[in-house]
Structure formats: C-alpha cells, structure tokens
C-alpha cells in the first residue's frame, strides 16, 4: 500500500470541521506523515493590503501571487 508523506487539510474556521480534522489527524498518524492545516479566510484583512503595497512579490519563485 502506498503511504502519504505530506497531508494538507484546508478548512473554513466558520464551519464545524471536527470530522475533517479528525480524519486528517488519523490519516497522518497511520502514515507517519506531516500534517499541515490551513484555514481559509473569505476576505483579507486591511493589514494585508498595507503589506502588499510595501512588498514586491515575484511570480514563479515560490512567493506570494497577489
């Protein structure tokens, strides 16, 4: 059986995600995998817009793409 090495669980914190997180943790433990959990936000905070105005990001080099 093929094993997962890295697992990404993406969820929305405004919704009850206990089942999703339980399944992701279980899968990661059974595969000895790294689990990364990411929360999705609907709208970026205004502080991010300020950051974006002051920082340049390059495409295709693993940086942010705004």
Secondary structure as UniProt FT lines:
FT   STRAND          6..11
FT   TURN            13..14
FT   HELIX           18..31
FT   STRAND          34..39
FT   HELIX           46..54
FT   TURN            59..62
//
